[in-house]
Structure formats: C-alpha cells, structure tokens
Amino acid sequence: MKKEHEGKSVTLPAGVYDRISERVKTTGFSSVDEYVIFVLEEVLKEEGEEEEQAYSKEDEAEVKKRLKALGYMD
C-alpha cells in the first residue's frame, strides 16, 4: 500500500465529532473522515503557501539597505 493511502487514527472529542457530523449532512461530503481530511489539507496547504511567501536572503538584505538609507537602522 502506498504511504499516501496508509491510514492513521486521530481521536476527536465527542462534541467536536458530533458538530462535524451535523455539518457533513449539509455539505457534499460523504463522511466525517472525508470532511476532516479536506479541512486539514486546506489548512496545511495555506500554511505551505505562507512559508513560500517568506523573504529570501536577497529580499531581506534589500529591506535592511532601504531601512538604513531611511535612518531606521544603523
């Protein structure tokens, strides 16, 4: 079995599971698992996008140069 298809278990508090279960009824998701996987993948994708937007060393050097020229840094 491919690692990406290998399953692992996560325990959710009953109240959280029940809330998700109710939400699933009004969406196109077929199960709580499917919904939770989608939400977590979206969060992780957004986190990855934020990391990609980090300044490069060159960008950082340019910002410091500009701040020094404006007198904000020594």
CYANA upper distance limits for C-alpha pairs under 8 A (distance plus 0.5 A):
  1 MET  CA      5 HIS  CA      7.23
  1 MET  CA      6 GLU  CA      7.15
  2 LYS  CA      6 GLU  CA      6.92
 12 LEU  CA     16 VAL  CA      6.92
 12 LEU  CA     17 TYR  CA      6.59
 13 PRO  CA     17 TYR  CA      6.81
 14 ALA  CA     18 ASP  CA      6.58
 15 GLY  CA     19 ARG  CA      6.73
 16 VAL  CA     20 ILE  CA      6.71
 17 TYR  CA     21 SER  CA      6.52
 17 TYR  CA     32 VAL  CA      8.03
 18 ASP  CA     22 GLU  CA      6.76
 19 ARG  CA     23 ARG  CA      6.82
 20 ILE  CA     24 VAL  CA      6.59
 20 ILE  CA     32 VAL  CA      6.82
 20 ILE  CA     35 TYR  CA      8.33
 21 SER  CA     25 LYS  CA      7.20
 21 SER  CA     31 SER  CA      8.02
 21 SER  CA     32 VAL  CA      6.22
 22 GLU  CA     26 THR  CA      7.85
 23 ARG  CA     27 THR  CA      7.21
 24 VAL  CA     28 GLY  CA      7.74
 24 VAL  CA     29 PHE  CA      6.27
 24 VAL  CA     30 SER  CA      7.55
 24 VAL  CA     31 SER  CA      7.08
 24 VAL  CA     32 VAL  CA      6.99
 24 VAL  CA     35 TYR  CA      7.44
 25 LYS  CA     29 PHE  CA      8.26
 29 PHE  CA     34 GLU  CA      6.76
 29 PHE  CA     35 TYR  CA      6.41
 30 SER  CA     34 GLU  CA      7.11
 30 SER  CA     35 TYR  CA      8.31
 31 SER  CA     35 TYR  CA      6.87
 32 VAL  CA     36 VAL  CA      6.58
 33 ASP  CA     37 ILE  CA      6.57
 34 GLU  CA     38 PHE  CA      6.73
 35 TYR  CA     39 VAL  CA      6.74
 36 VAL  CA     40 LEU  CA      6.57
 37 ILE  CA     41 GLU  CA      6.53
 38 PHE  CA     42 GLU  CA      6.73
 39 VAL  CA     43 VAL  CA      6.79
 40 LEU  CA     44 LEU  CA      6.62
 41 GLU  CA     45 LYS  CA      6.47
 42 GLU  CA     46 GLU  CA      6.69
 43 VAL  CA     47 GLU  CA      6.69
 44 LEU  CA     48 GLY  CA      6.66
 45 LYS  CA     49 GLU  CA      6.76
 46 GLU  CA     50 GLU  CA      6.80
 47 GLU  CA     51 GLU  CA      6.92
 48 GLY  CA     52 GLU  CA      6.78
 49 GLU  CA     53 GLN  CA      6.93
 50 GLU  CA     54 ALA  CA      7.37
 55 TYR  CA     59 ASP  CA      6.07
 55 TYR  CA     60 GLU  CA      6.59
 56 SER  CA     60 GLU  CA      6.71
 57 LYS  CA     61 ALA  CA      6.65
 58 GLU  CA     62 GLU  CA      6.72
 59 ASP  CA     63 VAL  CA      6.75
 60 GLU  CA     64 LYS  CA      6.73
 61 ALA  CA     65 LYS  CA      6.61
 62 GLU  CA     66 ARG  CA      6.72
 63 VAL  CA     67 LEU  CA      6.62
 64 LYS  CA     68 LYS  CA      6.59
 64 LYS  CA     73 MET  CA      8.02
 65 LYS  CA     69 ALA  CA      6.73
 66 ARG  CA     70 LEU  CA      6.74
 67 LEU  CA     71 GLY  CA      6.75
 67 LEU  CA     72 TYR  CA      5.68
 67 LEU  CA     73 MET  CA      6.31
 68 LYS  CA     72 TYR  CA      6.08
 68 LYS  CA     73 MET  CA      5.07
 68 LYS  CA     74 ASP  CA      6.58
